[in-house]
Amino acid sequence: MIDINNILTQALAAAVAEATKPLVERIAALENKLAEAALFERTTEVTVQIDEAKMVEALNSQEWFWEKVSRYITNNSDIAVDELHNIKERLSDAEDRLDKITTASDARIQEVVEQALDAHLENANHLDEDDIETAIDNAIENHEENRTHGDEDDIESLVQRLLNSASISITV
């Protein structure tokens, strides 16, 4: 017996496969391209050097940036814009006071150092080069007058002085 149901199913499957073949091939091609693009994306890195100072300077000069920051703070913070201005003024005042304290401290330090130098110069006995040379010459003369330097006569008289008062004792 002929199974018509089986023949129709096979014919229908073959017709659907034939009709969708270009679509399946197109999907496979797109999947390949997508896989290549993903591979390309993973293996290709682009490094961009950013000069932070220039970036900050550029943003600092842009009113839109500060407006956006202000809106963000206003929308996402409990601090009001007026409070921020108050904080900014207080920081500026604190910086001014710190500058004055530093300047006053520098002047005071310089004054104390100058006073210490003056006091040192008034009370110190500083020798000049001539005084030092004289002291060295006197020391050399004193040494030569009062010391023996190994002359034969000096050594002989030294040995005689030592042996003159020496005694020997022998015990058996």
Secondary structure, DSSP 8 states (H G I E B T S, - for coil): ---HHHHHHHHHHHHHHHHHHHHHHHHHHHHHHHHHHHHHHHH--------HHHHHHHHHT-HHHHHHHHHHHHHH-SS-HHHHHHHHHHHHHHHHHHHHHHHHHHHHHHHHHHHHHHHHHHH-----HHHHHHHHHHHHHHHHHH-----HHHHHHHHHHHHHT-------
